[in-house]
């Protein structure tokens, strides 16, 4: 069905990508609301819901696109979806959010979350820059590398739960507010509808993106770094900008940094365990850009007494991204 539609023309592929993003984002939203409501009815705490269901939900678009990409054998798209999403999350979303209102950081973010996102970027760079040291014939993220990322994710989850239990007052009570009036029947319908939206959206995006890259004569990597990465980052963009307009920017920062950590340790780790992800041309620069973005954010919040990403620093993030993207596109053109 999708293949026959794509045969009509490139513009059909572009429309299908947009429809895929709509289905993906809405599906993730429904799944989170439905799962949160069911969890509440089973007596699971708001804190546990926020740290699991809601946190996983914001990374669900990236996860679904990666699972479809791995199943289709589009490994370049699987890596660039994650690396590109993290680059856009850091440079574009935090940059735009800081321009709306300076982003204040919590001590937890400065001392643990942001350093973990830096480590995530450095690990990806290390995996793709050198041959696997575990006897596997791959330059990229091997299955062993994927297992290492999942181990790091387990440590992150453990530390996060322990901190949340020791500091319950720091945790937002968003889950209860958004799901308190949802019945069991509606919650199940939301979960099923969300899963359908995620699967259909993922299929539309991956197949249409691969077709569009072929027609335009560009690599899957570039499509993944730009169109697909931006689309799967829409939940983070909406959440962060809305938080900024309400001057609640600590949520904006935690949302982006947490998503970056989930993307690398969980989504990329799971993808590599299922199918090893070989390096593509230019991945070293992309992985380095993701790591440098997190490092810049950490330096910004550490360099002033307010512990903020200020408006001019948000502009710096946007300018760095513009320079990086221009270089990558020129490099591809040559």
N, C-alpha and C positions, 0 to 999 in steps of 0.2 A: 504493500500500500504506500508506504513512505517513498520507496524507490521509484514507483511509477509517477508519483507527484513530482519528485525531483527531476525527472526526465523532461518536464515541461520547460524549465528554464531556471537560471540562477536566482531570479527574483523570488521564485517559489520557495527556494531554500532559505532565503533571508526571512520570508514571512513565517516559515515553519520554525526557524530559530526563535523568533519573537514569541510565537505561540508556545513553544517549548518552555521558554523562560517564565511565561505567565503560569503555565501548568505546574512548573517546578516550584516556583515561589508560593503559589497558592496551596499546592499540595503539602509543602513543608509547614505552612501556617495551620492548615486543617489538622495535620498529623500531631503537631505540638499541642493544639487546643484539645483534641480528642484524647490523646494519651495523658495529658495533665489532668483532665477531668476524671478519667478512669483511675488514675493513681490517687487522686484525692478521695475517691469513693472507697478505695481500699485502705485508707488511713495513712497513706505515705505522706511524709511531711513536705511542706512547701520548700524547705531547704533542699531536700533530696530531689524533688521535682525540678527545681531550678538548676541544680548542678548536673542533672542527667538529661531528662527529657528536653528541656528548653535549650540547654547548651548543645546537645546533639542536633536539635532541630535547626539551629542556625547554620550548621555545617552539612545538613542533609542534601542541599542542592549539589555541593561539591562531591559528596559521597556517591550520590546516585549517578552523576555524570561519569565519575571515575569507574564505578562498577560496570556501567555500560561500555565505556571505552576499553576497559581491560577485556571484557567479553568479546568485543569486536576486534581486538588486537591493535587498537589505536593507542599504543603506549605513549607516544609523544603527546597526545592530547591529555592523557591521564596525568603526566607530570606537569605540563604547562598549565592545566586547569588549576592545580594546587599552588604552584609557584607564582603564577600570574595573579591568582586571587589574593595571595598574601601580599604581593607587591601593591596591588590596587587597594587592598584594605589599609595598608600602612601609609602609602604616599597620597592616594587620592581621597579615601574616605576620612582618614584622620586629618588630612590637610584641609578638606572642605569643612569638616566639623569645627576645626580650630578657627577657621575664618568666621564662622557663624558666632562662636563663643569660645573663649579660651578653655582648654580641656584640663581639668584638675585631676591629678592622679592620687590614688590611695597608696598607702605604704606597702600593702600587699602586692600591688602591681609593680611598684618600683623595685621591690626587693626579690620578687620571685617570678611573677608572670612575664614581665618584659624580658628579664634574663633568660627564661625558658624559651621564649620565642626567638631570641638571638641564637641560643644553642640549636634550636630546630633548623634555622637557616644555615648555620655553620655545618651541621651534620649533613644536610642535603648537598651542600657544596663539596664536602669531603668525599661523599659517596660518588658523586658524578665526576670529580676531578681526577680521581686515581682508580686504578684497577682494584677490584675487590680483593681484600687481604685474606678472605676466607676460602681460597681455593676455587672460587666460582669464576668462570670465564665471562665476566661481564664488567663493563665500565658503566656504572649507573647504580640503580638501587636494586640489589639482589634480594633474594628471599631472606637471607640472613640479615641484610640491612633492614628489611621490612620488620623482621622480628625485633631487632634492636629498637626501632622506632616505636613499636607497640609496647615494649618494656618501658621506654621513657614515658609513654602515655599512661601506663599503669601507675608509674611513680607520680606523675602529675595529678592524676585523679585522687590517689591516696593522700597526697599533700593538701589538695584542695578540700577534700572532705574533712580532713583533720583540722585545717584552719577554720573552715566554716563552723564546725562543731564548737571550737574554742572561742569563736567570735561571731555569735549568731546575730548580733545587732548590725553587723556590716552587710548582711544579706538582704537584697530587695525582696519584697513580698509580692512579686508580679504574678506568679502562677495562680495564687488564690483569686486575685482580682479579675483575671481573664477567664477563669473556668468555673466560678462558683455557681453559675446559673445553668450549666449544661447538664441535661439529663443523660442517663446511661445510653438510651437508644440513640440520641443525637451524637453522643461521644463516639459510639461505635461507627456510626455513619461517617463522622468526620475522619476517623482513622482509616476506614476503607477508601473513602474519597481521596484522602491525602495520599495514600499508597498508590492509587491509580494515577493521580496527578503527577506524582514523582516518577513513576515508571514511564508513562507516556511522554512527559516532558523530557526525561533523560534520553529516550530513544529519538525524539524529534531533534534535540540539540546535537547529539553526537553524529547521527547520520547526515543531518543537514550541514553541520560544520565541516565534516570530511568532504562532502560533495562540493561545498562552496570553496574550500581550499584548493581542490582539484581544478575547478573551473577557473579560478583566479590565478592559478599557477603559483600559489604560495604554499609554504609548508603548514602542516597541521599545528606545528609549534607556534607559529605566529597567530593563527586563528585562536589557539588555546590561550595564549598570553593576553589577547585583546578581547575579542568578542565573547568567548566562552567564560573567561575569567571575570569579566565585568558583569556578565549576566548572573553567574552564580554568586556574586558578591552583593546582589541587590538587597537581600535581607539585612546584611550588615550596614549597607548604605542607608536604608530606610530607618533602621533602629537608631543609628548614630546621629543622623541629622535631626530626627525627631527629638532625641535626648538633648541635643544642643539647643534646639529652639525652646525647650523647657528648662534650659540652664542646668541640666542634670548630666554633665559631661563625664563624670566618673564612670557612669554606666556605658557611655559611648566608648571610652578607652578600654574598659574591661571586655566589652562585646567584641571589639576588633582583635585585641591581643589574644583573648580566649579562642576566638575563631581561628586565628593563625596557628595556635598550638594544636588544636583539634585537627586542622587540615593536614599538617605535616605528620604528627605522631600517629594519629588514628587513621585518617583517610589514605594518606600516602603509604603508611605502614601496611594497612590491610591490602591495598592495591598491589604492592610489591610481593606480599606473601602469596597472593593468588597468581600473579604473573610478574616475573622480574621486569623492571623498567629500565631499558638501556638508555644511555645518554644520547642526546641529539646535539646537533651543531649549535653552539651558542648557549648551552644550558649553564656553563660555568658562570657566565655573566649574569644570567637570570637568577641563579641561586645566590650569587654574591649580592645582587641588588636586594633580594628579600632579606638577607642577613643584615646588610647595611641599613635598611629601612628601620628595622627593630632597634639597631644600635643608635641611630639618630634620635628615635623617640625616647630611648632611655637617657641619652645625653641631655635632651631638651628638658625632661622633667627633673633631672638631677641638677641642672645648672642655674636654677633660680629659687628664691625663697618660697614662692607660691606653689612650687612643684607642679607647674603647668606647661602645657604646650601652648604657647602664646600665638596670637594671630600672625605675626610675622614669621614665626616658625612653621605655621601651617602653610604659609605661602612658599617657604623654602621647600617643604615636602612636595608641593605641587610642581614647583619648578624643576626639582631633581627628577621627578617622574617624567615630566615633559622632555627633559634632556635625554633620559634613558630610553624612552620610547622612540624618540626621533633617531637616536643612534642605531637602535635595533632595526628600525624600518629601513634606514639607509644601508645598513650592513646587509640586509636581505636583498635589497635592490642591486647591490654590487655582486 
